[in-house]
Amino acid sequence: MSHDDVLAMLEEAGVPYAYDHFAEGESPEPPFICFRYPRADNFGADNTVYARSNELDIEVYTDYKDPVLKESIEEILTDAELYYKKSEVWIESEKLYEVLYTVTV
């Protein structure tokens, strides 16, 4: 999956998104998404990268539990045939929920 494919997939969610973070003072009202590629787990052969594999983190921020958005994100990932792991945390200092989806692209 290319970076353009990831952007198209995030566009389907219908909420603002940014790579890694929004600029200081430009963060939209929740819900919004931040995403990044924190790791690569490439496969090597013959002293070169034979197959590329990047971890993609999709962080969904909301100020309240939003089951409709959760279902929409999970449907988008499933339709893209991406296996995901999910975790959730309440960020007290920000008063936001963060739902983290980790996939391999």
N, C-alpha and C positions, 0 to 999 in steps of 0.2 A: 504494500500500500504506500503510495507516494504522499508527500506532504500536501499536495493539492487535493488528493483524495481525503485526507484527514480534515482539511479545511471544509470541503464540501459536506462531509459527514457532520461536522460541528454546526455548519450553517443550518442543517435540518432541524437542530434542536430549537432554533428560533429565539435564542437568548444571546446577549453580547458575549464575545469570547476574545481572548488575547493569548499570545504566546508568553508563558511564564507569569506575567503580571501586567496589570494596567499601570500606566504612568502615575506618579504621585498626584493626587487630586483629580484624576480622571477616571477613577473606578466608578462604574455605573451602579445604580441601585440593584440589589439582588432580585432575581437570580442572575448569575453570570458564571462563565466558565473560564478557567485558566488551564492551559495544557502545556506539556513539554515532553521532551525525549531525554529522560535522565540517564539512561544506560543503553549500551549496545551489547548484544551477546551474539557476535558474529561466528560463523562456522568457517574454519580454515581448511585449505587443502593446497598442497604443492606450494607452501610458503606464501600464500596469498589469501585474501578474504574470498571465499568461495560463495557464501550466501550471507547476506546482510539480515540482521534481525535487531530491531530497535524496540525498546520498551517505550510505551506511550502512556503518560499519566494524564488523565482527564479529571480535573478537580471542579466539581459543581458546588457553587456556594449559594445558599438560600438563607433567608432569615426566619423561615418556618419550615416545618416538614411539608414537602411537596410531592405526594405520591404520584401525581399526574406527570410531573416533569421527570421523576425517577423512572417511571414506566416508559416514557418517551425515549429517554437516553438509552435504556436497556434494549428497547426495541430497535433503535438505530444501530447499536452495536451488534445485536443478533442478526439483523438484516445484512450487515456488512460481513457476517460470518466471522466475527471476532469473539474469541473466548475472553471473558473478563473476570478479574477479581475485584471485589468491592469492599471498601471499609468506610466507616462514617465516624466523625468526631464533631463535638460541639466546641467551638473556639470562643471561650468566654470573653476574652479581651475584645473580640470583634463582634460578638453577639450574632455569630453565623454558624450554620451547619456546613461542614465540608464533607461531601461524599466523593471519595476517590475511586475512580475506575482505572485499573491497570490492565493494559492489553499489550500484546506483541504485534508489531507491524513490520 
